[in-house]
Amino acid sequence: MKKRVNKNGIAPRSAPRSMDAATLYAQTFAAPAFIVPDMLLSGHLTLVAGRPKSWKTWLLLELTIAVASGRMFLERPIVTPGRVLFVELDDDRQQLHERLHLLVPRIGTDDHQALKNINFAHSLKPLRQGGLRDLEQQLKEALRLGKPYQLVIIDPYMAIRSTRRSKDWVADDYRELKELRALCIKYQCTGVLACHLRKAGSPHAADKVLGTTGITAAVDSWWIVMDDPDNPKHKLVEVKGRSIPETMLRIGFNARGPNPGVYAVNEGIELKAGPEGQELLLLLKERGPLTPAEIATARHCSPNSVYQLLSRLRQRDMVLKEGTKYVYPS
């Protein structure tokens, strides 16, 4: 059937579909599916951002090997292992060869099959200048062969960010990543983009991402890798997004030893609360709901200082209040 067009040759837009709130309220939806529990949603788009030398690529390679092999990632199980397409636009083959040998120092039968599940690509056009088309072709071909990709990683996003078409860079970034997200949904794969952070600091992690707010608005979640103010040998990873509980991880890196690579040190929202806030939140985590007076007694400090600290933590959604007691935000 031939589409109707107006006198300018443009097909009229269809009316937007709508649904009343009562119908939506009565619907049921499946729980979000994760590749990595509470960190990486299946079929969604995640941004991993950090400054140079912040272990971003190491973290992504650990994730790649974990998904390809089904082994643990930062003390979390991989729910749905599968094949990985890693578009690496910074490191050359020799650098990747060295990194793989560090992460997999000895290769057995299982390791060999896991590595066969990973494909590296070292070139991709800007997304709107042919990159999306080429990427879709790879995903379509893998699906045709019965070997679909579970995970697609692009490192870094700025290497395939398209030339801006208008003065509204925020809208351009948003539309471009929405197109990439739609591709992930169409081929049922999970997308991960690596990005850099600005040199200038910001109290909000998402505002530190290099580029416009259109980038962070378009993705479903992000991992922001930052220096750990309490230990220069560690990094902090803030995890936040739609349908993902906010958390903070402290990670380390081993270049030698029986378990080389990135590893989890500890985890919890308290890692971003400062020394005093961390102590208070750990108390609530261990003992359960407490009143300010009970907290003051346990910490051997004045009730007034506890009230002030609780007020600051509540403003940052880092502690919850239930009646007269305060609760760790599990």
PyMOL commands that set and color helices and strands:
alter all, ss='L'
color gray80, all
select helices_A, chain A and resi 21-26+56-69+93-103+109-116+127-129+131-144+157-159+169-186+205-208+213-218+269-272+274-287+292-299+303-315
alter helices_A, ss='H'
color red, helices_A
select strands_A, chain A and resi 34-36+40-41+45-50+83-88+118-121+149-155+190-195+221-227+235-241+244-254+261-267+320-322+325-327
alter strands_A, ss='S'
color yellow, strands_A
deselect
rebuild
show_as cartoon
